Amino acid sequence: MPKNTLKYAILLVLLGVVAYNSVYFKKLDEVNATSGANAGSKFDAAAYANTFWTTKLLPAGASSATELSTLISSLKTDREKAFDTYSHALGIGNIRYFLVKGEGQITAIGDNDVTVALPDGESVNLATEYIFGNAARDASGLIKITEFDNTMDLNNVSTELNTIIRNKVIPLFKASTKTGSTVKFVGVIELNKAHLRLENLEVILISVELGAGSKGQGEKSLTSRIQSKHYAPGTRPYILC
């Protein structure tokens, strides 16, 4: 073999070795974890959820929740417009979430929910047992997917928000509710745009006030206790911008 050919062959081998050792692959989640907003620290979903609950979700419910009767009427009249106007979701698809409010009279108390008759004749179910999904996280439209380095953190926020509702909101409501009493509520609902069903609407509660006929003293508000801060022991709240 000519000397020049041998020299070039050796050079190519050396270049190949250098190139091989210079290139490596990492999972995208690993890259994001070391370079994203939470780089260098483990994301605390409980602290984030607690802060979001007290500083954003509850205020949004008080100021900008859609009247449930208005939403139902809009959905019956123009589904497309109603979804575009009132719904939010972090994902792409037919599942959308709504932040709603309403008031009415409790007509039935079941194992899994409380049925409320609205003034316009519609009825809804306030969930008291199965609290899951992304409605509490997405309904307000105040959480942005760009805040998170990976989908696990995003999903954990949903879990923690549902835990707050399950542990702090529902027990107080169930302990005071009574058939025939009046109730004012703010909550979130999930609807499928492609397969819309308005019968047996289920609302996951964010805050609630029980009025005349409830267990206790007259006009009894649970809101002040439900809306109290829920910082996990040993954690510091996130500051949400």
N, C-alpha and C positions, 0 to 999 in steps of 0.2 A: 504494500500500500504506500503510495507517495507520502512524503513527509507532510506536505501541506494538507492533504486530505485527513491524515491522522490528527494533525494539530486542530483542524476545524471540528473534527468529531469530538475530541476531548473538550474543546471549548463549548460545544453545544450541550454536552453532558453536564458540564459545570454550571452553565446558565440554567439548565433544567432543574438542577438540584437547588440552586439559589431561588428560583421562582417558586418551586414547590414549598420551600420553607418560609417563603414570604407571604403566602396566601393561606388564610384559614377561615373557617366558617363558624358563625355563632347564630343561635336562634334569635329571632327578632325581639322577643320578649326580654331576652338577656341583655341585648343592646339597649333597649329602651330603659330597662331597670337601672343601668349604669350611667345613662346620659339624660334621662327625662327630668321632669320637675321634682320627682321624689328620689333622685339619685342619691345614693349613700345612706338612705334610711328606709326602713320598712314602712309601707303605706298602712296607716291606721284607719281602717274603714269605720270603726265604731266612733272615733273622734270626729271624723269627717261627717258622718251621718248625724251625730248629735248637733254639730254646729249648723249644718244645713237645715235641720229640723227647726231649730229655734230662731235662726237669723234669716232664713229665706222661705222655707215651706209654710210655716204658720203665718207669717206676715202676708205672703202671697194669697193664702186661703182667705184671710180676712179682707183683703183689698181687691182681689181680682178674680175670685172664683165665679164661675158662670152659674146663674140660677138654673137649677136642674129642670124645672118646668120649661124654661126658655130653650134649653138644649134639646129636650125631647121634642118640642114643637118644631125646632129647626131641623132636626134629623128627619122628621116625617115630611117636612116641606121640601127641603133641598139637602140631601145627604152630603153631597160633594162640598157644598159651601159650608155646611156645619163642621165637617171634619177639618177643612182648611182654616176655618176661623177659630175653632175652640180647642183643637187637639194638639198634642205634642208626642214625640217619640224620638229616642236616640237612634233607633234602628230604622231600616228601610223595609217597608212592607205594609200590610193591611191592619196590623195591630196598632192601635193608637190609644192615647190616654187623655183623660179630661179631669180638670180640677173643678169641682162643683160644690154648690151649697143648696140647701133647701130646708124646709120646715113642714111639719105635719103632725099627725096623730098616730101614735103607736097602736096598731090593730092586732098584732100577734107577736108572740115571743117564742121562737123555736130554739132547737139545740144549736143551730149553726148561724142564725141571723135573727134580726128584728125587723118586722114588716111595718112600714110607715106609709100612711095614706096622705098624699099631697093634696093641697087645696083644689087643684084642677081635676081631681079624680084619678090621676095616675098613682101608682104605688111603687115603692122601691124597697129593697132589702138591705139593711145595714149589716154587713158581715161581722160576726162575733167569734168565729171559729177558724176558718181557713184564710189566713192572711199571708199571701205570697205573691210573687210576680214583681214587675217593675213599675207598677202604677204610681206608687208613692215617690219613686225616684224621678220619673219622666213627666208626670202630669203637669207640673208647673212650667216646664221648659227652661228652668233656671240652671240645670246642670249641663255642661258641655262635655262631649266625649273627648275633646282635646285636653281636658284636665287630667286625664288618666294615662298611665304608661302601658297598661294592658287591660284586657277584658276581665280578668279575674278581680282586679281592684274595683272595677265598675260594678260587677255582679255582687261583690261583697257589700257595697254600699246599699244595694237593694235589700239584701238580707238584713243588714243592721237597721234600716228604716222600718222594715216589717217587724223586727224585734221590738222596737220602740212602741209601735202601735199595739202589738200583741201583749206586751207586758205593762204598758203605762196607760193606754187609752181604753182598751176593751174591758179590763177588769172594773174600772170605775163606772163605765157605762152600764155593764151588766148588773152591777150591784145596786144601781139606782133606778133602772128602767121598770116600767109597769104598764100593762095594757091600759089604754085610754089616756095616758099622759101625752103632753105635747113635747115636741123635740125640734131643736134647730141644730143643723149639722153642717160641717164642711168635710168633704172627702174626695176620693179619687175613684174613677171608674175606668175599666178597660173595655174597648169595643173593637169589633172586627169590621172594618169598612166593607169588605167583600161579602160578609155573611152577617149583616146587621140584624140583631134581635133586641127589641126594646122591651119585651115582656120579661118580668123577673130581673130587672136591672139590679146589680149588686154594687153597693158603695162601700169602699174601705174608708173608715173614719180617720180624720185628722184631728178634728175637734168637735165637741158636742155640748149642747146645753139642754137640760131637761126642765120643762116648765110645770104648769099645774097638773096635778095628778101623779107626779113622780114620788118615789119613796124619799122622804125627807121633808124639808121645810119649804113649802110653796115653790117659788121660782128658784130652782136650784141649778146653779151653773157649775159644770165640771171643768169648764175651759181653763180656769186659772191653775188648777192642779195638773191638768193634762198638758198644758203648755209650759210647764216648768222645765228648767234645763236638765238634761240627762247625760252629763259627762260621765264617762266610764271612769272608775277609780284608777288613779295613776296616769291618766291621759290628759293631754292638753288639747283644746279645741283647735281645729283648723280655722284660719281666717279666709273666708270666701270673698272673692272680689266680684 
